[in-house]
Amino acid sequence: MTSPHPHDPHPHVHSMCVVICCYTDDRMALLTRAIDAVTSQLCPADRLVVVTDHNDVLGDRVTTLVRDLPARIDVVLNGQTRGLSGARNSGLRCATEDLVVFLDDDAVLRPGGLAEVRRAFRDPSILAIGGRVEAAWSGTGAPGWFPDEFGWVVGCDYRGIAPDGADIRNPIGAAMAVRRAELVEIGGFAGELGRVGDLPVGCEETLMGIELHRRFTDGRIVRRTGFAVDHSVTESRATLRYFLRRCLHEGRSKAVLRRMAGATDAFSAETSYVLRTIPTGVLRYLAQLLRGDLGALARVLVMVLGVAVTAVGTVSARRGGGPVVARRDGGPVSARRGGGPVSARRGGGPAPATRAPFTGSDLVSVVIPTIGRDLLAGTVKAVLAQHHSPLEVIVVDNRPASGRTRQILDDFDDPRLRVVDESFPGISAARNAGIAAATGRIIAFTDDDAQPRPDWVSTIVETFVRDSTGTIGAVTGRVMGVESLTELQQMFEDARVFDKGEDLTVWSLRPHPTHVAAGVAGEHNFFFPYTAGQLGSGNNLALAAEILPHTGVFDERLGTGTPSRGGEDLDLMRSVILAGWAIAYRPDAVVTHYHRDNMAELRTQSYGYGTGMSASLTKLALSRHGLALAWRIPAGLRALLVPGSENVSAFAREQWPDELRRLERRGYFAGPVLFLRGHRRCRGRAMPGTGVRGPGAPQPEAPRPEALRPEALPTGSLE
């Protein structure tokens, strides 16, 4: 046995947790073999965790299967985003052992595999290892047209893969092992990446490897072929259709990975693959063709086609969002941290998204961004006085250097209240910092110049609980002025900038009959849901935390404190709708707001409404929704510039004085330039719209193990 390094933080590896994730009853025979192979190699201190992915019936069957096996085995349900990444994170949360070994439910561990894992981790520099994944083809073996260089298409080793003992960027997910503490420190697996049922997306283990390398610069990820599995390849995967579909989704996943990790890290292995492995393969197959192997021609053509389709997937996703990934219930949505909501289908939009039910006793996190205004004390007092419990209040100090926020809150002594610093200016950055710190299943937002009524949170929670469809992803509410309004404040109130009326309204691409029965279905005017102003406002907004990996968070190129001056709430609410979720407007979820009380501030605010709206529409125009938006531009200009024209209310406040309306129009024309200025401002700080740190920028603090909730971390939005 080799001696551990004198400074080794892991002088002894005592225990191992093997995690097998499964999702369908159809693989029970394979799963049984996989479990038997693992249990025969477990030591007394080891444990097997089988995670069933949102399939209670399968969970019961697996529990019965393992009940009498002579090993420590736990069967748990995936409590996070549906899909392989969420299931692995659920297994990780259960693990207390030193090492976590991840195996697929259709991968059978070969004898001596776990012993090889133990030997590998005697080296203190090793963070993770990747095993050998041998393809176990059904029937007569691999099709004659299948190129060996594309074994990754079926989740297996391929010609050109790194040799035994070599350093690698990331392992293949069917057989990999990681030090638990280090994996927890980087936050586990990204929920927007990874396979969902039969949907062949991936790259979650690639991002894991990249983040491990970034966080632990002296650590290594190596390939150990003694840690081997036989990975079943069914006949359904031995088809050209599956091959091309897998290549397309791999390309889309790479585009999301590029936005999350940067082009250098995302494509480091792929560059070598395309420049070395593929040309070598072409020459090899051409030589075989010259020797009379006619199947070699098919392999060359399929290999070239595979590279082309993967490239198409990457380019298309970079222009229009990310790969389709999982919701909690398994419906398709798009990736977080740089992806975007799925685009509407011609038939009326994406399939309605659904989420797990709420109980009424779920923790609610209330996020209050501030720059240290005196009104903050009243806001915090009102939030702490909410009827709902449990509750946490997160005040995000967007000017921490001033010390003003902590001075204002010095007299508050409540364990539910904490302050988070975010020095990067802008309300979006502050709200995203609050999202990153939140641990509640519901995250509610209000501003430091607003005071929620005592039943505000309980009304929001009630809305989620009563939603039997599971399709409501966000709740907005009524924002009303404080009592004794001045003349200017009354004018602002009459313009209904914040107040959206007295009717319970549910907005969605495709109204659900249950929603219509409960209230009013939101009107689909010509500009719905692109203008989004009718949906609510950011000072009275609540989100189900589990939708964030799919909808994105606040775009840091938009909002108060950025050149655009606003539009961040419109952008996020629009993303919620376009991703297939519904937004419920509750007129009885009331927040009172201190409206501007002087004309100078109203002028600034009016101009900001114009810049914020057009900046958010500029972002939309640069996404895959640009074409749908483009053919609405003539009508939008007519509504903006011609008094009394149809749909004018979508763009202008007719009740306002001419001076304010002119300023708002000026803002519309300035917004696109200001958005691009905000885009440049965020370079090096974060990938736009994601809150995720970019290359060369300061890295965020490691998440606490108990906060290991990828769905609560900053995510992406529209491109």
Long-range contacts (C-beta under 8 A, 24 or more apart in sequence): 1-122, 2-122, 2-123, 4-122, 4-124, 5-124, 5-125, 7-124, 8-124, 9-124, 10-98, 10-121, 10-124, 10-179, 11-124, 13-98, 13-99, 13-118, 13-121, 13-122, 14-45, 14-97, 14-98, 15-43, 15-45, 15-46, 15-47, 15-96, 15-97, 15-98, 15-99, 16-42, 16-43, 16-45, 16-46, 16-47, 16-97, 16-98, 16-99, 16-100, 16-101, 16-114, 16-117, 16-118, 16-177, 17-46, 17-47, 17-48, 17-49, 17-91, 17-94, 17-95, 17-96, 17-97, 17-99, 17-100, 17-101, 17-180, 18-42, 18-46, 18-47, 18-48, 18-49, 18-100, 18-101, 18-103, 18-114, 19-49, 19-50, 19-51, 19-88, 19-91, 19-92, 19-95, 19-100, 19-101, 19-102, 19-103, 20-48, 20-49, 20-50, 20-51, 20-103, 20-104, 20-105, 21-50, 21-51, 21-53, 21-78, 21-84, 21-87, 21-88, 21-91, 21-102, 21-104, 21-105, 22-50, 22-51, 22-52, 22-53, 22-55, 22-58, 22-62, 22-105, 23-52, 23-53, 23-54, 23-55, 23-58, 23-87, 23-105, 23-197, 24-55, 24-58, 24-197, 25-55, 25-57, 25-58, 25-61, 27-105, 27-106, 28-61, 28-65, 30-105, 30-106, 30-108, 30-232, 31-62, 31-65, 31-105, 31-106, 32-65, 33-108, 34-103, 34-104, 34-105, 34-106, 34-107, 34-108, 34-109, 35-65, 35-66, 35-69, 35-73, 37-108, 37-109, 37-110, 38-103, 38-109, 38-114, 39-69, 39-70, 39-71, 39-73, 40-111, 41-109, 41-111, 41-112, 41-113, 41-114, 41-115, 42-71, 42-72, 42-114, 43-114, 45-97, 46-71, 46-72, 46-97, 46-114, 47-71, 47-72, 47-73, 47-74, 47-95, 47-97, 48-72, 48-73, 48-74, 49-73, 49-74, 49-75, 49-76, 49-91, 49-94, 49-95, 50-74, 50-75, 50-76, 51-76, 51-77, 51-78, 51-87, 51-88, 51-90, 51-91, 52-76, 52-77, 52-78, 52-87, 53-78, 53-82, 53-83, 53-84, 53-86, 53-87, 54-78, 54-82, 54-328, 54-329, 54-330, 80-191, 80-328, 80-546, 80-709, 80-710, 80-711, 81-191, 81-325, 81-326, 81-327, 81-328, 81-546, 81-549, 81-710, 81-711, 82-196, 82-326, 82-327, 82-328, 82-329, 82-330, 83-191, 83-194, 83-195, 83-196, 83-197, 83-325, 83-326, 83-330, 84-173, 84-189, 84-194, 84-195, 84-196, 84-204, 85-188, 85-189, 85-190, 85-191, 85-192, 85-193, 85-194, 85-204, 85-326, 85-710, 86-189, 86-191, 86-194, 86-326, 86-328, 86-710, 88-188, 88-189, 88-194, 88-204, 89-188, 89-189, 89-191, 89-708, 89-710, 92-180, 92-183, 92-184, 92-188, 92-189, 92-708, 93-708, 95-180, 96-180, 97-180, 98-179, 98-180, 98-181, 99-177, 99-178, 99-179, 99-180, 100-177, 100-178, 100-179, 100-180, 100-183, 101-176, 101-177, 102-173, 102-175, 102-176, 102-177, 102-178, 103-174, 103-175, 103-229, 104-155, 104-173, 104-174, 104-175, 104-229, 104-231, 106-231, 106-232, 107-133, 107-174, 107-175, 107-229, 107-230, 107-231, 107-232, 108-136, 108-229, 108-230, 108-232, 109-175, 109-228, 109-229, 110-228, 110-229, 110-230, 112-226, 113-175, 113-226, 113-227, 113-228, 113-229, 114-227, 116-224, 116-226, 116-227, 117-177, 117-224, 117-227, 119-226, 120-177, 120-222, 120-224, 120-227, 121-177, 121-179, 123-220, 125-218, 125-219, 125-220, 126-179, 126-219, 126-220, 126-221, 126-222, 127-178, 127-179, 127-182, 127-212, 127-216, 127-219, 127-220, 127-221, 128-171, 128-176, 128-177, 128-178, 128-179, 128-182, 128-183, 128-208, 128-209, 128-212, 128-221, 129-171, 129-176, 129-177, 129-221, 129-222, 129-223, 129-224, 129-227, 130-168, 130-170, 130-171, 130-172, 130-175, 130-176, 130-221, 130-222, 130-223, 130-224, 131-171, 131-172, 131-174, 131-175, 131-176, 131-177, 131-223, 131-224, 131-225, 131-227, 131-228, 131-229, 132-157, 132-175, 132-223, 132-224, 132-225, 132-226, 132-227, 132-228, 132-229, 133-157, 133-172, 133-174, 133-175, 133-228, 133-229, 133-231, 134-228, 134-229, 134-230, 134-231, 135-231, 135-233, 136-230, 136-231, 136-232, 136-233, 137-233, 137-238, 138-232, 138-233, 138-234, 138-235, 138-238, 139-235, 139-238, 142-233, 142-238, 143-238, 144-295, 144-298, 144-299, 145-240, 145-295, 145-298, 145-299, 145-302, 146-238, 146-243, 146-299, 146-302, 147-281, 147-285, 147-299, 147-300, 147-302, 147-303, 147-306, 148-281, 149-277, 149-278, 149-281, 149-303, 150-243, 150-247, 150-302, 150-303, 150-306, 152-250, 153-242, 153-243, 153-246, 153-247, 153-250, 153-306, 154-231, 154-233, 154-237, 154-238, 154-246, 155-231, 156-231, 156-233, 159-277, 159-281, 160-273, 160-276, 160-277, 160-280, 160-281, 161-223, 162-223, 163-223, 163-225, 164-223, 164-224, 164-225, 164-226, 165-222, 165-223, 165-224, 166-222, 166-223, 167-220, 167-221, 167-222, 168-209, 168-221, 168-222, 168-223, 168-269, 169-206, 169-209, 169-210, 169-213, 169-221, 169-265, 169-268, 169-269, 170-205, 170-206, 170-208, 170-209, 170-210, 170-221, 170-269, 171-205, 171-209, 171-221, 171-223, 172-205, 173-202, 173-204, 173-205, 174-229, 174-231, 175-227, 175-228, 175-229, 175-231, 176-205, 177-227, 178-208, 178-212, 182-212, 182-215, 182-216, 182-219, 183-208, 183-212, 184-705, 184-708, 185-215, 185-702, 185-703, 185-705, 186-211, 186-212, 186-215, 186-702, 187-211, 187-702, 187-703, 187-708, 187-710, 187-713, 188-708, 188-710, 189-710, 190-260, 190-336, 190-337, 190-710, 191-325, 191-326, 191-336, 191-549, 191-710, 191-711, 192-256, 192-322, 192-325, 192-334, 192-335, 192-336, 192-337, 192-339, 192-549, 192-550, 192-715, 192-716, 193-253, 193-256, 193-257, 193-323, 193-325, 193-335, 194-325, 194-326, 196-324, 196-325, 196-326, 196-330, 196-332, 197-326, 197-330, 199-249, 199-324, 199-325, 199-326, 199-332, 200-242, 200-245, 200-246, 200-249, 200-250, 201-249, 201-250, 201-252, 201-253, 201-323, 201-324, 201-325, 202-249, 202-250, 202-253, 203-250, 203-253, 203-254, 203-256, 203-257, 206-257, 206-266, 207-257, 207-260, 207-261, 210-261, 210-265, 210-266, 211-261, 213-265, 214-265, 214-699, 215-699, 215-702, 240-302, 243-302, 243-306, 244-305, 244-306, 244-309, 247-306, 247-309, 247-310, 247-313, 248-309, 248-310, 248-312, 248-313, 249-313, 249-323, 249-324, 250-310, 250-313, 251-309, 251-310, 251-311, 251-312, 251-313, 251-314, 251-315, 251-316, 251-317, 252-313, 252-314, 252-316, 252-317, 252-322, 252-323, 252-324, 253-317, 253-322, 253-323, 254-310, 254-313, 254-314, 254-317, 255-313, 255-314, 255-315, 255-316, 255-317, 255-318, 255-322, 255-323, 256-317, 256-322, 256-323, 256-335, 256-337, 256-338, 256-339, 256-716, 258-314, 258-318, 259-318, 259-322, 259-337, 259-338, 259-339, 259-687, 259-690, 259-716, 260-337, 260-338, 260-687, 260-690, 260-692, 260-716, 262-694, 262-695, 264-695, 274-307, 278-303, 278-307, 318-719, 319-624, 319-719, 320-623, 320-624, 320-719, 321-623, 321-624, 321-718, 321-719, 322-716, 325-549, 325-550, 327-353, 327-354, 327-355, 327-546, 327-547, 327-550, 328-354, 328-355, 328-356, 328-546, 329-353, 329-354, 329-355, 329-356, 329-470, 331-580, 333-549, 333-550, 333-551, 333-579, 333-580, 334-550, 334-579, 335-549, 335-550, 335-716, 336-548, 336-549, 336-550, 336-551, 336-552, 336-553, 336-690, 336-715, 336-716, 337-687, 337-690, 337-691, 337-692, 337-714, 337-715, 337-716, 338-687, 338-689, 338-690, 338-692, 338-716, 338-719, 339-552, 339-716, 340-552, 340-575, 340-623, 340-624, 340-716, 340-717, 340-718, 340-719, 341-550, 341-551, 341-552, 341-575, 341-576, 341-577, 341-578, 341-579, 341-580, 341-717, 341-718, 342-578, 342-579, 342-580, 343-578, 343-624, 343-625, 343-628, 344-509, 344-578, 344-628, 348-509, 348-510, 349-509, 349-510, 349-578, 349-580, 350-509, 350-578, 350-579, 350-580, 351-580, 352-469, 352-471, 352-508, 352-509, 352-510, 352-512, 352-580, 352-581, 352-582, 353-471, 353-473, 353-547, 353-550, 353-579, 353-580, 353-581, 354-469, 354-470, 354-471, 355-470, 355-471, 355-473, 355-544, 355-546, 355-547, 356-470, 356-546, 357-465, 357-470, 358-441, 358-442, 358-461, 358-464, 358-465, 358-544, 359-465, 360-461, 360-462, 360-465, 361-390, 362-390, 362-440, 362-441, 362-442, 362-461, 363-390, 363-391, 363-392, 363-439, 363-440, 363-441, 363-442, 364-388, 364-390, 364-391, 364-392, 364-440, 364-441, 364-442, 364-443, 364-444, 364-457, 364-460, 364-461, 364-542, 365-392, 365-393, 365-394, 365-434, 365-437, 365-438, 365-439, 365-440, 365-442, 365-443, 365-444, 365-545, 366-391, 366-392, 366-393, 366-394, 366-443, 366-444, 366-445, 366-446, 366-457, 367-394, 367-396, 367-431, 367-434, 367-435, 367-438, 367-443, 367-444, 367-445, 368-393, 368-394, 368-395, 368-396, 368-434, 368-445, 368-446, 368-447, 368-448, 369-396, 369-398, 369-422, 369-427, 369-430, 369-431, 369-434, 369-445, 369-447, 369-448, 370-395, 370-396, 370-397, 370-398, 370-405, 370-430, 370-448, 371-398, 371-399, 371-402, 371-404, 371-405, 371-448, 371-561, 372-397, 372-399, 372-402, 372-404, 372-405, 372-407, 372-408, 373-448, 373-449, 374-408, 375-448, 375-449, 375-594, 376-405, 376-408, 376-409, 376-448, 377-408, 377-409, 378-451, 379-446, 379-447, 379-448, 379-449, 379-450, 379-451, 380-409, 380-412, 380-417, 381-412, 381-451, 382-451, 382-452, 382-453, 382-454, 383-446, 383-452, 383-457, 384-412, 384-414, 384-416, 384-417, 385-454, 386-452, 386-454, 386-455, 386-456, 386-457, 386-458, 387-454, 387-455, 387-457, 387-458, 388-457, 388-458, 388-461, 390-440, 391-416, 391-457, 392-416, 392-417, 392-418, 392-438, 392-439, 392-440, 393-417, 393-418, 394-418, 394-419, 394-420, 394-434, 394-437, 394-438, 395-419, 395-420, 396-420, 396-421, 396-422, 396-430, 396-431, 396-433, 396-434, 396-437, 397-421, 397-422, 398-422, 398-423, 398-425, 398-426, 398-427, 398-429, 398-430, 398-561, 399-423, 399-425, 424-556, 424-685, 425-561, 425-562, 426-556, 426-559, 426-560, 426-561, 426-562, 427-538, 427-554, 427-559, 427-560, 427-561, 427-568, 428-553, 428-554, 428-555, 428-556, 428-557, 428-558, 428-559, 428-561, 428-562, 428-568, 428-691, 429-554, 429-556, 429-561, 429-691, 430-561, 431-538, 431-553, 431-554, 431-568, 432-553, 432-554, 432-556, 432-691, 432-714, 433-691, 435-545, 435-548, 435-553, 435-691, 435-712, 435-713, 435-714, 436-691, 436-700, 436-703, 436-712, 436-713, 436-714, 437-707, 438-545, 438-712, 439-706, 439-707, 439-709, 439-712, 440-545, 441-544, 441-545, 441-546, 442-542, 442-543, 442-544, 442-545, 443-542, 443-543, 443-545, 443-548, 443-712, 444-541, 444-542, 444-543, 445-538, 445-539, 445-540, 445-541, 445-542, 445-543, 446-539, 446-540, 446-591, 447-538, 447-539, 447-593, 449-593, 449-594, 450-479, 450-539, 450-540, 450-591, 450-592, 450-593, 450-594, 451-482, 451-591, 451-592, 451-593, 452-540, 452-590, 452-591, 452-592, 453-590, 453-591, 453-592, 455-588, 455-589, 456-540, 456-589, 456-590, 456-591, 459-586, 459-588, 459-589, 460-542, 460-586, 460-589, 463-584, 463-586, 463-589, 464-544, 466-518, 467-584, 468-514, 469-512, 469-514, 469-515, 469-582, 471-508, 471-512, 471-515, 471-580, 471-581, 471-582, 472-506, 472-515, 472-544, 472-581, 472-582, 472-583, 472-584, 473-543, 473-544, 473-547, 473-551, 473-576, 473-579, 473-581, 473-582, 473-583, 474-541, 474-542, 474-543, 474-544, 474-547, 474-573, 474-576, 474-581, 474-582, 474-583, 474-584, 475-541, 475-542, 475-583, 475-584, 475-585, 475-586, 475-589, 476-500, 476-535, 476-536, 476-537, 476-540, 476-541, 476-542, 476-573, 476-583, 476-584, 476-585, 476-586, 476-589, 477-536, 477-540, 477-585, 477-586, 477-587, 477-588, 477-589, 477-590, 477-591, 478-502, 478-540, 478-585, 478-586, 478-587, 478-588, 478-589, 478-590, 478-591, 479-537, 479-539, 479-540, 479-590, 479-591, 479-592, 479-593, 480-590, 480-591, 480-592, 480-593, 481-592, 481-593, 481-594, 481-595, 482-592, 482-593, 482-594, 482-595, 485-595, 486-597, 488-595, 488-596, 488-597, 488-598, 488-599, 488-602, 489-595, 489-596, 489-597, 491-655, 491-656, 491-657, 492-595, 492-596, 492-602, 493-595, 494-655, 495-653, 495-655, 495-656, 497-537, 497-609, 497-653, 498-537, 498-539, 498-540, 498-593, 500-534, 500-535, 500-536, 500-585, 500-587, 501-587, 502-587, 503-585, 503-587, 504-584, 504-585, 504-586, 504-587, 505-584, 505-585, 506-582, 506-583, 506-584, 506-585, 507-534, 507-535, 507-577, 507-582, 507-583, 507-584, 507-585, 508-577, 508-581, 508-582, 508-583, 509-577, 509-578, 509-580, 512-582, 515-582, 515-584, 519-584, 522-583, 522-585, 525-647, 525-650, 526-632, 526-635, 526-646, 526-647, 526-650, 527-632, 527-635, 527-636, 527-647, 527-650, 529-573, 529-574, 529-577, 529-578, 530-574, 530-617, 530-620, 530-625, 530-628, 530-629, 530-632, 531-570, 531-613, 531-617, 531-650, 531-651, 532-570, 532-571, 532-573, 532-574, 532-577, 532-616, 533-570, 533-613, 533-650, 534-650, 535-570, 535-573, 535-574, 535-577, 535-583, 535-585, 536-569, 536-573, 536-583, 536-585, 537-569, 538-568, 538-569, 538-572, 539-591, 539-593, 540-589, 540-590, 540-591, 541-569, 541-572, 541-573, 543-576, 545-709, 545-711, 545-712, 546-711, 547-576, 547-579, 547-581, 547-711, 548-711, 548-712, 548-713, 548-715, 549-710, 549-711, 549-715, 550-579, 551-575, 551-576, 551-579, 551-581, 551-715, 551-717, 552-689, 552-690, 552-715, 552-716, 552-717, 552-718, 553-689, 553-690, 553-691, 553-714, 553-715, 553-716, 553-717, 554-691, 554-717, 555-616, 555-619, 555-688, 555-689, 555-717, 555-718, 556-678, 556-682, 556-685, 556-686, 556-688, 556-689, 556-690, 556-691, 557-615, 557-619, 557-675, 557-678, 557-679, 557-681, 557-682, 557-688, 557-689, 558-612, 558-615, 558-616, 558-619, 558-675, 558-678, 559-612, 560-608, 562-678, 562-681, 563-611, 563-674, 563-675, 563-677, 563-678, 563-681, 564-611, 564-612, 564-615, 564-616, 564-671, 564-674, 564-675, 564-678, 565-607, 565-608, 565-611, 565-612, 565-615, 565-667, 565-674, 566-608, 566-609, 566-611, 566-612, 566-613, 566-615, 567-611, 567-612, 567-613, 567-614, 567-615, 567-616, 567-671, 568-612, 568-616, 570-612, 570-613, 570-616, 571-616, 571-619, 571-620, 571-689, 571-717, 571-718, 572-717, 574-616, 574-620, 574-718, 575-717, 575-718, 578-625, 578-718, 602-660, 603-659, 603-660, 603-663, 606-656, 606-660, 606-661, 606-663, 606-664, 606-667, 607-663, 607-664, 607-666, 607-667, 607-670, 608-667, 609-664, 609-667, 610-663, 610-664, 610-665, 610-666, 610-667, 610-668, 610-669, 610-670, 610-671, 611-667, 611-668, 611-670, 611-671, 611-674, 612-667, 612-671, 613-651, 613-667, 613-668, 613-671, 614-667, 614-668, 614-669, 614-670, 614-671, 614-672, 614-675, 615-671, 615-672, 615-674, 615-675, 615-678, 616-671, 616-675, 617-671, 618-671, 618-672, 618-675, 618-676, 619-675, 619-689, 619-718, 619-719, 620-718, 622-719, 623-718, 623-719, 624-719, 625-718, 640-665, 640-668, 641-665, 687-716, 689-716, 689-717, 689-718, 689-719, 690-714, 690-715, 690-716, 690-717, 691-715, 692-716
